[in-house]
Amino acid sequence: MDIKLIVESIFVLSHGVFLTLSVTLLSLVVSFILSVPLSLLRASPNRVLSGSVLAYTYVFRGTPLLVQLFLVYYGLSQLAVVRQSIFWPLLREPFWCALAAFSLNSTAYTTEVFRAGILAVPRGIIEAAQALGLSRLMQIRLIIFPLAFRTVLPSYANEVIGMVKASSLASTVTLLEITGLARRMVSETFAPYEVFLAAGLLYLLLNFIVSAFFRMLETHLTQSPTSNSRNATAGPMASRLRRLRKAVDKRAHTKRGDETSIHVL
């Protein structure tokens, strides 16, 4: 094993880190935005809405990501309606094809992860929010989704780590991210062991950073935002209830103000 070649490979492959992070982070942002409303529909008692989302998640979770990537990159170009659409300037580029495939795949997994969290929210809290007159949107924003996200945070962290590793598939559609650069470097040096070991170390470093970030986020969410004492900590449930009480107090204050105005008139 050539240690010097491994060090040199790490330096060369580090130039692909930006592209790896770009396609990964953009895919995660798109999938997060799409999966929030889809998870609410998936958890809906309406069988038509829930079944439609289930069909989407079943297809994308039941087929390999590599196949999905090839279908987007090679398959869409075979359709005349796609080549004549306004999306063709984007879909003919490998970066945007990889982004589309990764986003759709990650959305399917994230939707089911968030759905599990939504269904895990205690029914009593939702009924209390309904009794206090909170709208459905306020229930979702203040109670349901914050609690659901906190519950499934470890599972979502695994999905993020999985996407970092899955970004290596972008090299199959000519993107020179970490794995793409590694394959090109192997063809030049004929040293696959050292080069791919260096690539593995870079992916390990990226996932170590991701894991550390989610550990800090989980610790932050479990701490009370108003406590400075070592022994005074509160969970996310207490935080959500405090926000709920504030919302109710605000509604009550507004109602009293309206009644006062009526008496003055």
C-alpha positions as CSV (number, residue, x, y, z in Angstrom):
1,M,0.0,0.0,0.0
2,D,1.4,3.4,-1.1
3,I,0.7,5.9,1.7
4,K,2.0,8.8,-0.4
5,L,-0.4,7.9,-3.2
6,I,-3.3,7.8,-0.7
7,V,-2.4,11.3,0.5
8,E,-2.1,12.6,-3.0
9,S,-5.4,11.0,-3.9
10,I,-7.2,12.6,-1.0
11,F,-5.9,16.0,-2.2
12,V,-7.1,15.4,-5.8
13,L,-10.4,13.9,-4.9
14,S,-11.2,16.8,-2.5
15,H,-11.9,18.9,-5.6
16,G,-15.0,16.8,-6.1
17,V,-16.3,17.5,-2.6
18,F,-18.1,20.7,-3.6
19,L,-20.0,18.9,-6.4
20,T,-20.9,16.0,-4.1
21,L,-22.2,18.4,-1.5
22,S,-24.1,20.5,-4.1
23,V,-26.1,17.6,-5.5
24,T,-26.7,16.1,-2.1
25,L,-27.8,19.3,-0.3
26,L,-30.0,20.5,-3.2
27,S,-31.6,17.0,-3.3
28,L,-32.3,17.1,0.4
29,V,-33.8,20.6,0.3
30,V,-36.1,19.7,-2.6
31,S,-37.1,16.4,-0.9
32,F,-37.8,18.1,2.4
33,I,-40.0,20.7,0.8
34,L,-41.9,18.0,-1.1
35,S,-42.1,15.4,1.6
36,V,-43.8,17.7,4.2
37,P,-47.1,18.1,2.4
38,L,-46.9,14.5,1.0
39,S,-46.4,13.1,4.5
40,L,-49.5,14.9,5.7
41,L,-51.5,13.5,2.8
42,R,-50.0,10.0,3.4
43,A,-51.2,10.2,7.1
44,S,-54.6,11.5,6.0
45,P,-57.6,9.2,6.7
46,N,-58.7,9.9,3.1
47,R,-57.9,6.6,1.3
48,V,-57.6,8.3,-2.1
49,L,-55.1,10.8,-1.0
50,S,-53.1,8.4,1.1
51,G,-53.2,5.7,-1.5
52,S,-51.9,8.1,-4.2
53,V,-48.9,9.0,-2.1
54,L,-48.4,5.4,-1.2
55,A,-48.2,4.4,-4.8
56,Y,-45.5,7.0,-5.4
57,T,-43.4,6.0,-2.4
58,Y,-43.8,2.3,-3.2
59,V,-42.5,2.7,-6.7
60,F,-39.5,4.8,-5.8
61,R,-38.6,2.9,-2.7
62,G,-39.1,-0.4,-4.4
63,T,-36.7,0.3,-7.4
64,P,-33.0,0.9,-7.3
65,L,-31.8,4.5,-7.4
66,L,-29.3,3.7,-10.2
67,V,-32.2,2.5,-12.4
68,Q,-34.2,5.7,-11.6
69,L,-31.1,7.8,-12.5
70,F,-30.7,6.0,-15.8
71,L,-34.4,6.4,-16.6
72,V,-34.2,10.1,-16.0
73,Y,-30.8,10.6,-17.8
74,Y,-31.2,8.3,-20.7
75,G,-34.9,7.7,-20.8
76,L,-36.4,11.2,-20.8
77,S,-34.3,12.2,-23.8
78,Q,-36.1,9.6,-25.9
79,L,-39.5,11.4,-25.4
80,A,-40.2,14.0,-28.0
81,V,-42.5,15.9,-25.6
82,V,-39.6,16.3,-23.2
83,R,-37.2,17.5,-25.9
84,Q,-39.7,20.1,-27.0
85,S,-40.5,21.3,-23.5
86,I,-39.1,24.2,-21.6
87,F,-37.4,21.7,-19.3
88,W,-35.1,20.2,-21.9
89,P,-32.2,22.7,-21.4
90,L,-32.0,21.4,-17.9
91,L,-32.8,17.7,-18.4
92,R,-30.1,17.3,-21.0
93,E,-27.5,18.2,-18.4
94,P,-26.3,15.4,-16.1
95,F,-26.2,17.5,-13.0
96,W,-29.9,18.4,-13.2
97,C,-30.9,14.8,-14.1
98,A,-29.0,13.5,-11.1
99,L,-30.6,16.2,-8.9
100,A,-34.1,15.2,-10.2
101,A,-33.5,11.4,-9.6
102,F,-32.0,11.9,-6.2
103,S,-34.8,14.3,-5.1
104,L,-37.6,12.0,-6.2
105,N,-36.0,9.1,-4.5
106,S,-35.2,10.9,-1.3
107,T,-38.7,12.4,-1.2
108,A,-40.2,8.9,-1.2
109,Y,-38.2,7.8,1.8
110,T,-38.5,11.1,3.7
111,T,-42.3,11.1,3.2
112,E,-42.6,7.7,4.9
113,V,-40.3,8.8,7.7
114,F,-42.3,12.0,8.4
115,R,-45.6,10.0,8.2
116,A,-44.4,7.7,11.0
117,G,-43.6,10.8,13.1
118,I,-47.0,12.4,12.4
119,L,-48.9,9.2,13.4
120,A,-46.8,9.0,16.6
121,V,-48.0,12.4,17.9
122,P,-50.3,11.8,20.9
123,R,-54.0,12.1,19.9
124,G,-54.7,13.9,23.2
125,I,-52.5,16.9,22.2
126,I,-54.3,17.2,18.9
127,E,-57.7,17.1,20.5
128,A,-56.6,19.7,23.1
129,A,-55.5,22.0,20.3
130,Q,-58.8,21.5,18.5
131,A,-60.7,22.2,21.7
132,L,-58.8,25.5,22.1
133,G,-60.0,26.6,18.6
134,L,-56.7,26.3,16.8
135,S,-57.0,26.0,13.0
136,R,-55.7,23.0,11.2
137,L,-52.7,25.0,9.9
138,M,-51.8,26.2,13.4
139,Q,-52.0,22.6,14.7
140,I,-49.6,21.4,12.0
141,R,-47.2,24.4,12.4
142,L,-47.2,24.6,16.2
143,I,-47.9,21.0,17.4
144,I,-47.9,18.2,14.9
145,F,-44.9,18.7,12.6
146,P,-42.5,20.0,15.3
147,L,-43.2,16.9,17.5
148,A,-43.1,14.6,14.5
149,F,-39.8,16.0,13.3
150,R,-38.2,15.6,16.7
151,T,-39.4,12.0,16.9
152,V,-38.0,10.9,13.6
153,L,-34.9,13.0,13.7
154,P,-32.6,9.9,14.0
155,S,-34.3,8.2,11.1
156,Y,-34.0,11.4,9.0
157,A,-30.3,11.6,9.9
158,N,-29.9,8.1,8.4
159,E,-31.6,9.3,5.2
160,V,-29.2,12.2,4.9
161,I,-26.2,9.9,5.4
162,G,-27.6,7.6,2.8
163,M,-28.0,10.4,0.3
164,V,-24.3,11.4,0.9
165,K,-23.3,7.9,0.0
166,A,-25.8,7.6,-2.9
167,S,-24.4,10.7,-4.5
168,S,-21.5,8.5,-5.7
169,L,-23.9,7.2,-8.3
170,A,-23.8,10.5,-10.1
171,S,-20.5,9.4,-11.5
172,T,-22.3,7.0,-13.8
173,V,-23.8,10.0,-15.7
174,T,-20.4,11.6,-16.2
175,L,-20.4,13.9,-13.1
176,L,-16.9,14.3,-11.7
177,E,-17.7,14.3,-8.0
178,I,-15.6,12.3,-5.6
179,T,-16.3,8.9,-7.1
180,G,-16.1,10.3,-10.7
181,L,-12.7,11.7,-10.0
182,A,-11.6,8.5,-8.4
183,R,-12.6,6.5,-11.4
184,R,-10.7,8.8,-13.7
185,M,-7.7,8.8,-11.4
186,V,-7.7,5.0,-11.4
187,S,-7.5,4.9,-15.2
188,E,-4.4,7.1,-15.0
189,T,-2.6,5.5,-12.0
190,F,-3.8,1.9,-12.2
191,A,-3.9,1.9,-8.4
192,P,-7.6,1.3,-7.6
193,Y,-6.9,0.2,-4.0
194,E,-5.2,3.5,-2.9
195,V,-7.5,5.7,-4.9
196,F,-10.8,4.2,-3.7
197,L,-9.5,4.0,-0.2
198,A,-8.9,7.7,-0.3
199,A,-12.4,8.2,-1.7
200,G,-13.9,6.1,1.1
201,L,-12.0,8.2,3.7
202,L,-13.5,11.4,2.2
203,Y,-17.1,10.0,2.4
204,L,-16.4,8.8,5.9
205,L,-15.3,12.4,6.9
206,L,-18.4,13.9,5.3
207,N,-20.7,11.5,7.1
208,F,-18.9,12.1,10.4
209,I,-19.7,15.8,10.0
210,V,-23.3,15.0,9.2
211,S,-23.7,12.7,12.2
212,A,-22.1,15.3,14.5
213,F,-24.5,18.0,13.2
214,F,-27.6,15.9,13.9
215,R,-26.3,14.9,17.3
216,M,-26.0,18.6,18.2
217,L,-29.4,19.3,16.7
218,E,-31.0,16.5,18.7
219,T,-29.4,17.8,21.8
220,H,-30.6,21.3,21.1
221,L,-34.2,20.2,20.5
222,T,-34.3,18.2,23.8
223,Q,-33.1,21.1,25.9
224,S,-35.5,23.7,27.3
225,P,-35.1,27.1,25.6
226,T,-35.7,28.9,28.8
227,S,-33.6,26.9,31.2
228,N,-30.0,27.8,32.2
229,S,-29.8,25.3,35.1
230,R,-28.1,22.0,34.7
231,N,-31.0,20.2,36.4
232,A,-33.8,22.1,34.7
233,T,-34.4,20.5,31.3
234,A,-37.6,20.0,29.4
235,G,-38.5,18.0,26.4
236,P,-39.9,19.1,23.1
237,M,-43.4,18.4,24.4
238,A,-43.2,21.1,27.0
239,S,-41.9,23.6,24.5
240,R,-44.8,22.8,22.1
241,L,-47.3,23.2,25.0
242,R,-45.8,26.6,25.9
243,R,-46.2,27.8,22.3
244,L,-49.7,26.5,22.3
245,R,-50.5,28.5,25.5
246,K,-49.0,31.6,24.0
247,A,-51.2,31.2,20.9
248,V,-54.3,30.7,23.1
249,D,-53.5,33.7,25.2
250,K,-53.0,35.8,22.1
251,R,-56.4,34.8,20.8
252,A,-58.0,35.5,24.2
253,H,-56.4,38.9,24.4
254,T,-57.7,39.8,20.9
255,K,-61.2,38.6,21.8
256,R,-61.2,40.8,25.0
257,G,-60.0,43.8,22.9
258,D,-62.9,43.3,20.5
259,E,-65.4,43.1,23.4
260,T,-64.0,46.3,24.9
261,S,-64.4,48.1,21.5
262,I,-68.0,46.9,21.3
263,H,-68.8,48.2,24.8
264,V,-67.2,51.6,24.0
265,L,-69.4,51.9,20.9
